[in-house]
Amino acid sequence: MIAYASKYYDRLLSATLEHLEIVVITLLISLVIAAGLTVACSYSRTLSRILLNAFSVIYSVPSLALLALLIPVTGLGKKTAVIVLVIYNQYLLLRNFLAGLDGVDRSVVEAATGMGMTHMQLLWKVQIPLAKKALIAGLRIALVSTVGIATIAASINAGGLGSILFDGLRTMNVAKILWGSLLSAALAIGMDRLLLLAEKG
């Protein structure tokens, strides 16, 4: 295992950076979309229920099946992987974001409303700051999920650490299997720790 790393360290580094790129791009796009949907849902309980139910149904679809469904439309590669990952993240992020906002003490919300705050002022100045832990918790869940599914996305030529893992499974190369798995886990744990620090900060 150490011999493989010393000989192919450049490939391991390249795959790790490629995996990180997919994860970061996915999370950035996911956050922008989820933030917009959260604001829209804060105005309508009906819209909130509709979106959560719709995304929960999509989330129940196996990742490989959803990747396969999109291939005829968007083709093989990172583009399809990112689209699927963003769709999956909407359920995780929206559910936690809305739960965090709903968890804010109603008396605080009523007091802010009584002071004349508009809906958007209430959202940005009161609810979001008080729901910070729940929001970051949702992001942490989405992060771990993204790292894991991005590994599976290597099956459609999206690259990343999954390419090493699947290559190892195909050739029964234990070193590749272990490095692909360990680096994926390390990436998920490392990024999760960073978000945990942000949550405590």
Beta strands, then each sheet from edge to edge (+ up, - down):
end
